[in-house]
Amino acid sequence: MNRRMAKRLSRIVETGGCWYARYRQRRHLLALDDRMLKDIGLTRALAQHEGNKPFWRQ
């Protein structure tokens, strides 16, 4: 495997890891109750807005 291919593969793996982490964080955010959301300074509406974004969007 040449250097260019290795770099592309590395980026693909890194992107996949980032997407999976984002997906998990958003699922956890949606699972928080109102007291927990208040503790971190979010409303239910903001949590739902963020939590319902597709994993590939920042």
Secondary structure, DSSP 8 states (H G I E B T S, - for coil): --HHHHHHHHHHHHHHHHHHHHHHHHHHHHH--HHHHHHTT--HHHHHHHHTS-TT--
